[in-house]
Amino acid sequence: MTDQDQLLGLPVPSSAGESPVGHGVVPEQRGPVQRESYGAPGAVAPASASAAADDAGGTARLRVDARRNLESVLRAARQVFGEIGYGAPMEEVARRAGVGVGTVYRRFPSKEVLVQRIAAEEVAWLTSQAKESLYGGAGPWESLAGYLSRAVGSGAGRLLPPSAFRYADELATFRDAADLPQVPVQRGSEPVWDADPRQLLHLLAALVARAAAAGELRAGVTVSDVVLVLTAAVPVHARPARGEGDEGQPQDAPAERLLQILLNGLRAG
């Protein structure tokens, strides 16, 4: 078990894009169809060849259906866990996804596995956004406020694992980014997987420290306060599915107004 396993308290896949479980049981695909005697136009294929072709087509359809079901389950899980929390029942996830609860359990043998998958994906997305904000060249306040706007608008902040809050409280005691403890690194230059909440919290702490040093934050604001804003239940439109654009910007006026109030509570002056 890795440090990351202990941090999340759940099994973690080996890479950000890999599911912690298999992709469903797919019937074994038969070998290639031989066409020596029936390859000419108008020739009739033997019954065994036709059956093999039907099996191949059925396998392809099953794969498409399995992928569609997986996407539906993940989308529903983000909605349900974001609204109710990680204590929500799997039956509600299945209902939102429009599938039977057995379908959910075939892909995710326990709720813990599904929770880990969702938490890891959302933390990885939040981490990538934090990196862009920290190193993107914008001013201290603009970087922090822009990040929070995107993160809150996406709803991803509400899917942080509980360990993120505990680590935020630990980092809140450091006021200078230079004093922050180092994130463990693998051999080489890459930090341990972006789905580790510690990496995200270090980036947020650096954004906070930079804004504080520039006099842009109210006295006493810490990374813990920023995480509270990040997880705010602002009623905004859900972030599109990955691959469809990750802008996730707030769309309606009440939600935008509430977010602005929260940001004003952080800013100096």
Residue frames relative to the residue before (quaternion, step in Angstrom):
aa qw qx qy qz dx dy dz
M 1.0000 0.0000 0.0000 0.0000 0.00 0.00 0.00
T 0.3428 -0.7553 0.5277 0.1831 3.62 -0.83 0.97
D 0.6847 -0.4325 0.3684 0.4565 3.53 -1.36 0.08
Q 0.6361 0.5431 -0.3299 0.4378 3.55 1.03 -0.81
D 0.6112 0.5409 -0.3508 0.4591 3.57 1.03 -0.77
Q 0.6794 0.4879 -0.2922 0.4636 3.55 0.91 -0.97
L 0.6339 0.5527 -0.3345 0.4253 3.57 1.03 -0.78
L 0.7510 0.3653 -0.2035 0.5110 3.56 0.84 -0.96
G 0.3526 -0.7516 0.4864 0.2725 3.54 1.19 -0.51
L 0.6989 0.4016 -0.2431 0.5395 3.56 1.27 0.30
P 0.6000 -0.5511 0.4130 0.4070 3.62 -1.17 0.36
V 0.1817 -0.8007 0.5675 0.0623 3.55 -0.95 0.89
P 0.4573 -0.6793 0.4911 0.2969 3.60 -0.93 0.85
S 0.6151 -0.6036 0.3816 0.3342 3.54 -1.25 0.44
S 0.7872 0.1176 -0.0814 0.5999 3.60 1.22 -0.29
A 0.6592 -0.5654 0.3250 0.3743 3.55 -1.20 0.66
G 0.7394 0.4259 -0.2420 0.4619 3.60 1.02 -0.66
E 0.6117 0.5916 -0.3450 0.3961 3.60 1.26 -0.10
S 0.4244 -0.6915 0.5233 0.2606 3.54 -0.94 0.88
P 0.4890 -0.6723 0.4643 0.3054 3.61 -1.01 0.74
V 0.7459 0.2712 -0.1959 0.5760 3.56 1.23 -0.15
G 0.6634 -0.5061 0.3635 0.4142 3.56 -1.29 0.14
H 0.5266 -0.6405 0.4683 0.3052 3.54 -1.30 0.15
G 0.7425 -0.3988 0.2361 0.4836 3.57 0.89 0.80
V 0.5080 -0.6336 0.4860 0.3230 3.55 -1.24 0.42
V 0.0853 -0.7990 0.5951 0.0087 3.54 -0.66 1.13
P 0.5119 -0.6488 0.4502 0.3381 3.62 -0.79 0.90
E 0.5634 -0.6184 0.4311 0.3382 3.54 -1.03 0.81
Q 0.3624 -0.7403 0.5257 0.2103 3.56 -0.82 1.01
R 0.4368 -0.7074 0.4932 0.2558 3.53 -0.91 0.94
G 0.6439 -0.5284 0.3907 0.3919 3.52 -1.31 0.26
P 0.7049 -0.4600 0.3139 0.4392 3.59 -1.27 0.17
V 0.4840 -0.6625 0.4962 0.2839 3.55 -1.11 0.75
Q 0.3443 -0.7380 0.5462 0.1963 3.58 -0.86 0.99
R 0.1248 -0.8247 0.5510 0.0250 3.56 -0.81 1.00
E 0.2533 0.8108 -0.5093 0.1379 3.61 1.11 0.43
S 0.8117 0.2985 -0.1390 0.4824 3.60 0.81 -0.98
Y 0.7802 0.3020 -0.1853 0.5155 3.58 1.18 -0.14
G 0.3935 0.7505 -0.4619 0.2618 3.55 1.15 0.49
A 0.5562 0.6206 -0.4065 0.3745 3.61 1.15 -0.32
P 0.6076 -0.5552 0.4091 0.3939 3.58 -1.12 0.59
G 0.8040 0.2734 -0.2173 0.4812 3.55 -0.96 0.88
A 0.5317 0.6244 -0.4225 0.3858 3.60 1.23 -0.21
V 0.3865 -0.7112 0.5429 0.2238 3.57 -1.16 0.62
A 0.3801 -0.7335 0.5174 0.2232 3.58 -0.74 1.03
P 0.5548 -0.5917 0.4561 0.3662 3.58 -1.09 0.62
A 0.6586 -0.5300 0.3586 0.3960 3.56 -1.21 0.52
S 0.6462 0.5299 -0.3324 0.4372 3.59 0.97 -0.82
A 0.6511 0.5040 -0.3171 0.4705 3.60 1.03 -0.76
S 0.6336 0.5228 -0.3326 0.4633 3.57 0.99 -0.78
A 0.6466 0.5171 -0.3211 0.4599 3.58 0.98 -0.83
A 0.6450 0.5176 -0.3239 0.4596 3.57 0.99 -0.83
A 0.6446 0.5116 -0.3207 0.4689 3.57 1.00 -0.82
D 0.6377 0.5185 -0.3269 0.4665 3.58 1.00 -0.81
D 0.6397 0.5258 -0.3260 0.4562 3.57 1.00 -0.85
A 0.6503 0.5175 -0.3179 0.4563 3.57 0.97 -0.87
G 0.6595 0.4982 -0.3084 0.4709 3.57 0.98 -0.84
G 0.6488 0.5175 -0.3165 0.4594 3.55 1.01 -0.79
T 0.6258 0.5370 -0.3295 0.4598 3.56 1.06 -0.78
A 0.6475 0.5159 -0.3186 0.4616 3.57 0.95 -0.87
R 0.6559 0.5034 -0.3171 0.4646 3.58 0.97 -0.85
L 0.6359 0.5258 -0.3304 0.4583 3.57 1.01 -0.80
R 0.6436 0.5173 -0.3287 0.4584 3.56 1.00 -0.78
V 0.6418 0.5096 -0.3231 0.4733 3.58 0.96 -0.81
D 0.6637 0.4983 -0.3043 0.4676 3.58 0.91 -0.90
A 0.6484 0.5213 -0.3207 0.4528 3.58 0.96 -0.85
R 0.6570 0.5004 -0.3074 0.4727 3.57 0.96 -0.85
R 0.6463 0.5156 -0.3186 0.4636 3.57 0.97 -0.84
N 0.6536 0.5090 -0.3124 0.4649 3.58 0.95 -0.85
L 0.6410 0.5250 -0.3275 0.4542 3.58 0.97 -0.84
E 0.6630 0.4986 -0.3077 0.4660 3.58 0.90 -0.89
S 0.6450 0.5199 -0.3197 0.4599 3.58 1.00 -0.80
V 0.6584 0.5070 -0.3075 0.4635 3.57 0.96 -0.86
L 0.6725 0.4912 -0.3046 0.4622 3.60 0.89 -0.88
R 0.6440 0.5121 -0.3210 0.4690 3.57 0.98 -0.81
A 0.6691 0.4913 -0.2946 0.4733 3.58 0.93 -0.90
A 0.6392 0.5332 -0.3301 0.4452 3.59 0.98 -0.82
R 0.6337 0.5175 -0.3386 0.4647 3.60 0.98 -0.77
Q 0.6620 0.5049 -0.3088 0.4599 3.57 0.94 -0.86
V 0.7050 0.4768 -0.2721 0.4490 3.57 0.78 -1.06
F 0.6974 0.4567 -0.2840 0.4737 3.59 0.82 -0.95
G 0.6356 0.5295 -0.3312 0.4537 3.58 1.09 -0.65
E 0.7098 0.4462 -0.2539 0.4823 3.58 1.06 -0.74
I 0.8051 0.2997 -0.1192 0.4979 3.56 0.84 -1.03
G 0.5093 -0.6055 0.4491 0.4151 3.56 1.10 -0.71
Y 0.6697 -0.5298 0.3492 0.3859 3.53 -1.29 0.26
G 0.5704 0.5821 -0.3916 0.4272 3.59 1.23 0.01
A 0.4285 0.7140 -0.4594 0.3092 3.60 1.26 -0.07
P 0.4985 -0.6783 0.4496 0.2988 3.62 -1.00 0.75
M 0.5949 -0.5739 0.4356 0.3563 3.54 -1.21 0.56
E 0.5763 0.5968 -0.3781 0.4108 3.59 1.11 -0.59
E 0.6519 0.5011 -0.3173 0.4725 3.58 1.04 -0.73
V 0.6089 0.5350 -0.3469 0.4719 3.58 1.06 -0.69
A 0.6618 0.5043 -0.3030 0.4647 3.57 0.93 -0.92
R 0.6464 0.5237 -0.3249 0.4499 3.58 0.95 -0.86
R 0.6742 0.4852 -0.2996 0.4693 3.60 0.89 -0.88
A 0.6841 0.4876 -0.2813 0.4638 3.57 1.06 -0.75
G 0.4054 -0.7281 0.4643 0.2998 3.58 1.22 -0.36
V 0.6047 0.5102 -0.3703 0.4868 3.56 1.15 0.66
G 0.5914 -0.5519 0.4389 0.3912 3.54 -1.29 0.18
V 0.6039 -0.5756 0.3973 0.3824 3.57 -1.13 0.59
G 0.5793 0.5848 -0.3720 0.4290 3.59 1.16 -0.53
T 0.6121 0.5468 -0.3418 0.4577 3.58 1.10 -0.70
V 0.6353 0.5237 -0.3264 0.4644 3.57 1.01 -0.81
Y 0.7104 0.4631 -0.2669 0.4579 3.57 0.86 -0.96
R 0.5808 0.5584 -0.3915 0.4445 3.61 1.14 -0.38
R 0.7079 0.4247 -0.2550 0.5035 3.57 1.08 -0.67
F 0.7834 0.1369 -0.0424 0.6048 3.56 1.08 -0.79
P 0.3083 -0.8227 0.4442 0.1753 3.61 -0.06 1.26
S 0.7821 0.0875 -0.0907 0.6103 3.59 1.23 -0.21
K 0.6167 -0.5422 0.4023 0.4047 3.56 -1.21 0.37
E 0.5887 0.5901 -0.3673 0.4127 3.58 1.08 -0.67
V 0.6459 0.5148 -0.3202 0.4640 3.58 1.01 -0.79
L 0.6559 0.4956 -0.3092 0.4781 3.59 0.98 -0.81
V 0.6345 0.5263 -0.3268 0.4622 3.59 0.96 -0.84
Q 0.6563 0.5110 -0.3154 0.4568 3.56 0.91 -0.90
R 0.6357 0.5341 -0.3295 0.4494 3.59 0.96 -0.86
I 0.6866 0.4753 -0.2884 0.4686 3.58 0.84 -0.98
A 0.6718 0.5035 -0.3065 0.4486 3.59 0.82 -0.98
A 0.6632 0.5129 -0.3129 0.4462 3.59 0.91 -0.88
E 0.6714 0.4950 -0.3062 0.4587 3.60 0.90 -0.87
E 0.6858 0.4791 -0.2987 0.4593 3.58 0.91 -0.86
V 0.6344 0.5150 -0.3336 0.4701 3.60 1.00 -0.77
A 0.6397 0.5220 -0.3283 0.4588 3.59 0.97 -0.80
W 0.6566 0.4974 -0.3136 0.4724 3.60 0.97 -0.83
L 0.6590 0.5026 -0.3073 0.4677 3.59 0.91 -0.89
T 0.6389 0.5304 -0.3207 0.4556 3.58 1.03 -0.76
S 0.6541 0.5048 -0.3197 0.4638 3.59 0.92 -0.84
Q 0.6501 0.5048 -0.3121 0.4745 3.58 1.04 -0.76
A 0.6414 0.5231 -0.3236 0.4586 3.59 1.02 -0.77
K 0.6244 0.5292 -0.3373 0.4651 3.58 1.03 -0.73
E 0.6496 0.5112 -0.3175 0.4647 3.57 0.93 -0.87
S 0.6711 0.5016 -0.3011 0.4554 3.58 0.96 -0.84
L 0.6915 0.4924 -0.2867 0.4441 3.58 0.91 -0.90
Y 0.8011 0.2862 -0.1270 0.5101 3.58 0.95 -0.86
G 0.4854 0.7212 -0.3962 0.2952 3.58 1.27 0.12
G 0.5687 -0.6460 0.3652 0.3549 3.59 1.22 -0.11
A 0.5176 0.6257 -0.4333 0.3910 3.62 1.22 -0.03
G 0.6568 -0.5169 0.3778 0.3984 3.56 -1.29 0.30
P 0.7114 -0.4801 0.2974 0.4182 3.60 -1.23 0.39
W 0.7212 0.4169 -0.2647 0.4858 3.60 0.79 -0.94
E 0.6421 0.5352 -0.3291 0.4392 3.57 0.93 -0.86
S 0.6350 0.5319 -0.3289 0.4534 3.58 1.03 -0.77
L 0.7000 0.4685 -0.2701 0.4664 3.56 0.86 -0.99
A 0.6926 0.4743 -0.2863 0.4619 3.58 0.82 -0.97
G 0.6431 0.5216 -0.3268 0.4556 3.58 0.98 -0.78
Y 0.6386 0.5193 -0.3247 0.4660 3.55 1.00 -0.80
L 0.6805 0.4878 -0.3016 0.4560 3.58 0.81 -0.94
S 0.6210 0.5421 -0.3489 0.4458 3.59 1.00 -0.72
R 0.6844 0.4712 -0.2865 0.4770 3.57 0.91 -0.89
A 0.6878 0.5012 -0.2903 0.4375 3.56 0.89 -0.94
V 0.6688 0.4706 -0.3017 0.4901 3.58 0.94 -0.86
G 0.6513 0.5298 -0.3158 0.4420 3.57 0.97 -0.83
S 0.6644 0.5088 -0.3032 0.4559 3.58 1.10 -0.63
G 0.4002 -0.7044 0.4899 0.3218 3.57 1.10 -0.63
A 0.4711 0.7066 -0.4313 0.3045 3.60 1.24 -0.16
G 0.6019 0.5956 -0.3609 0.3908 3.58 1.05 -0.67
R 0.6507 0.5264 -0.3176 0.4457 3.56 1.10 -0.62
L 0.6739 0.4806 -0.2859 0.4829 3.57 1.29 -0.14
L 0.3381 0.7353 -0.5132 0.2856 3.59 1.19 0.40
P 0.4698 -0.6559 0.4991 0.3161 3.61 -1.04 0.67
P 0.6554 -0.5360 0.3528 0.3983 3.63 -1.12 0.53
S 0.5939 0.5911 -0.3724 0.3989 3.60 1.05 -0.65
A 0.5817 0.5961 -0.3781 0.4042 3.60 1.11 -0.56
F 0.6553 0.5109 -0.3173 0.4571 3.58 1.00 -0.77
R 0.6455 0.5159 -0.3250 0.4601 3.58 0.98 -0.79
Y 0.6835 0.4739 -0.2946 0.4705 3.57 0.92 -0.85
A 0.5937 0.5573 -0.3656 0.4509 3.60 1.09 -0.61
D 0.6419 0.5179 -0.3261 0.4619 3.59 0.99 -0.79
E 0.6338 0.5203 -0.3335 0.4651 3.59 1.05 -0.71
L 0.7025 0.4654 -0.2705 0.4656 3.58 0.90 -0.90
A 0.5491 0.6425 -0.3924 0.3630 3.59 1.17 -0.48
T 0.6138 0.5639 -0.3538 0.4243 3.60 1.17 -0.38
F 0.6597 0.4734 -0.3083 0.4956 3.60 1.26 -0.24
R 0.2180 -0.8068 0.5404 0.0976 3.57 -0.65 1.11
D 0.7318 0.3573 -0.2068 0.5422 3.59 1.19 -0.48
A 0.5115 -0.6674 0.4480 0.3039 3.57 -0.84 0.98
A 0.6291 0.5530 -0.3409 0.4268 3.59 1.07 -0.67
D 0.6809 0.4955 -0.2859 0.4573 3.58 1.17 -0.49
L 0.4715 0.6938 -0.4426 0.3167 3.59 1.23 -0.20
P 0.4982 -0.6363 0.4852 0.3340 3.61 -1.00 0.72
Q 0.5338 -0.6503 0.4435 0.3089 3.53 -1.12 0.67
V 0.4396 -0.6464 0.5513 0.2914 3.54 -1.17 0.69
P 0.5181 -0.6282 0.4618 0.3517 3.64 -0.90 0.79
V 0.1683 -0.7903 0.5829 0.0857 3.56 -1.03 0.79
Q 0.4818 -0.6246 0.5269 0.3164 3.51 -1.29 0.47
R 0.6444 -0.4380 0.3993 0.4833 3.57 -1.25 -0.08
G 0.6723 0.3797 -0.3219 0.5479 3.53 -0.64 1.07
S 0.6706 -0.5447 0.3584 0.3536 3.55 -1.29 -0.24
E 0.6131 0.5920 -0.3581 0.3813 3.60 1.17 -0.34
P 0.4399 -0.6740 0.5146 0.2956 3.62 -0.91 0.83
V 0.6264 -0.5287 0.3896 0.4199 3.55 -1.17 0.50
W 0.8321 -0.3576 0.1790 0.3844 3.46 -0.95 1.14
D 0.4977 -0.6984 0.4373 0.2706 3.57 -0.79 1.03
A 0.5962 0.5676 -0.3745 0.4268 3.61 1.18 -0.26
D 0.5004 0.6092 -0.4430 0.4268 3.60 1.25 0.06
P 0.4274 -0.7311 0.4599 0.2672 3.64 -0.53 1.07
R 0.5677 0.6053 -0.3991 0.3899 3.61 1.10 -0.51
Q 0.6208 0.5312 -0.3444 0.4624 3.57 1.02 -0.74
L 0.6476 0.5128 -0.3119 0.4693 3.59 0.93 -0.88
L 0.6950 0.4855 -0.2911 0.4433 3.58 0.80 -0.98
H 0.6163 0.5282 -0.3519 0.4663 3.61 1.06 -0.61
L 0.6478 0.5057 -0.3199 0.4714 3.58 0.97 -0.78
L 0.6556 0.4985 -0.3119 0.4737 3.59 0.96 -0.83
A 0.6383 0.5221 -0.3293 0.4599 3.58 0.98 -0.81
A 0.6420 0.5116 -0.3231 0.4708 3.59 1.04 -0.72
L 0.6271 0.5199 -0.3334 0.4746 3.60 1.03 -0.75
V 0.6603 0.5026 -0.3006 0.4702 3.57 0.97 -0.88
A 0.6686 0.5063 -0.3079 0.4492 3.59 0.86 -0.94
R 0.6550 0.5108 -0.3176 0.4574 3.59 0.98 -0.81
A 0.6661 0.4870 -0.3058 0.4750 3.59 0.95 -0.84
A 0.6391 0.5197 -0.3271 0.4632 3.58 1.03 -0.75
A 0.6546 0.5170 -0.3120 0.4547 3.59 0.95 -0.85
A 0.6830 0.4628 -0.2762 0.4930 3.58 1.16 -0.60
G 0.5046 -0.6736 0.4088 0.3529 3.59 1.27 0.03
E 0.4639 0.7132 -0.4132 0.3246 3.58 1.23 0.38
L 0.7144 0.4238 -0.2531 0.4960 3.61 1.21 -0.32
R 0.5639 -0.5643 0.4776 0.3681 3.53 -1.22 0.51
A 0.5881 -0.5738 0.4313 0.3727 3.56 -1.13 0.62
G 0.8030 0.3046 -0.2268 0.4593 3.54 -0.98 0.86
V 0.5026 0.6385 -0.4418 0.3802 3.61 1.22 -0.13
T 0.0787 -0.8036 0.5900 0.0037 3.57 -0.86 1.00
V 0.6973 -0.4399 0.3486 0.4458 3.54 -1.32 0.03
S 0.5789 0.5760 -0.3802 0.4342 3.61 1.13 -0.51
D 0.6420 0.5103 -0.3230 0.4723 3.58 1.03 -0.76
V 0.6387 0.5247 -0.3220 0.4616 3.56 1.01 -0.80
V 0.6392 0.5148 -0.3280 0.4678 3.59 1.01 -0.76
L 0.6106 0.5405 -0.3545 0.4577 3.60 1.04 -0.66
V 0.6461 0.4857 -0.3175 0.4959 3.59 1.01 -0.78
L 0.6267 0.5663 -0.3249 0.4254 3.55 0.98 -0.89
T 0.7577 0.3705 -0.1906 0.5024 3.57 1.01 -0.80
A 0.3393 0.7722 -0.4843 0.2323 3.58 1.25 0.19
A 0.4280 -0.7028 0.5150 0.2401 3.55 -1.07 0.81
V 0.1182 0.7965 -0.5761 0.1406 3.56 0.63 1.15
P 0.3698 -0.7617 0.4850 0.2186 3.63 -0.65 1.06
V 0.2007 0.7820 -0.5577 0.1927 3.55 0.12 1.30
H 0.6381 -0.5120 0.4063 0.4070 3.52 -1.33 0.24
A 0.5382 -0.6413 0.4440 0.3194 3.56 -1.01 0.79
R 0.5502 -0.5944 0.4735 0.3460 3.52 -1.18 0.61
P 0.5305 -0.6314 0.4451 0.3490 3.62 -0.92 0.76
A 0.6255 -0.5241 0.4131 0.4043 3.54 -1.26 0.39
R 0.6122 -0.5580 0.3989 0.3934 3.57 -1.11 0.62
G 0.7313 0.3614 -0.2924 0.4990 3.52 -0.94 0.94
E 0.7075 0.4069 -0.2580 0.5171 3.58 1.27 -0.26
G 0.6722 -0.4436 0.2941 0.5146 3.57 1.28 0.20
D 0.1987 -0.8185 0.5346 0.0690 3.56 -0.83 1.02
E 0.2452 0.8072 -0.5170 0.1451 3.56 1.12 0.44
G 0.0241 -0.8691 0.4934 0.0263 3.56 0.91 -0.93
Q 0.3026 0.7822 -0.5021 0.2108 3.61 1.05 0.59
P 0.5492 -0.5931 0.4601 0.3674 3.58 -1.07 0.65
Q 0.2699 -0.8104 0.5089 0.1072 3.57 -0.91 0.93
D 0.7799 0.3375 -0.2036 0.4862 3.62 0.88 -0.78
A 0.6505 -0.5851 0.3421 0.3427 3.53 -1.16 0.75
P 0.6575 0.5052 -0.3485 0.4371 3.69 0.80 -0.79
A 0.6586 0.5039 -0.3131 0.4629 3.58 0.94 -0.85
E 0.6515 0.5087 -0.3110 0.4690 3.56 0.96 -0.87
R 0.6428 0.5268 -0.3183 0.4561 3.57 1.01 -0.79
L 0.6630 0.5002 -0.3064 0.4651 3.58 0.92 -0.89
L 0.6437 0.5120 -0.3240 0.4675 3.57 0.96 -0.80
Q 0.6477 0.5212 -0.3234 0.4519 3.58 0.97 -0.81
I 0.6148 0.5380 -0.3411 0.4651 3.59 1.07 -0.72
L 0.6561 0.5083 -0.3082 0.4648 3.57 0.96 -0.87
L 0.6648 0.4947 -0.3066 0.4683 3.58 0.95 -0.83
N 0.6334 0.5295 -0.3313 0.4569 3.58 1.01 -0.76
G 0.6207 0.5520 -0.3372 0.4431 3.56 1.14 -0.59
L 0.6722 0.4774 -0.2923 0.4845 3.58 1.21 -0.39
R 0.6985 0.5256 -0.2778 0.3982 3.56 1.01 -0.82
A 0.5142 -0.6378 0.4837 0.3080 3.54 -1.09 0.76
G 0.7873 0.3250 -0.2430 0.4642 3.54 -1.16 0.63
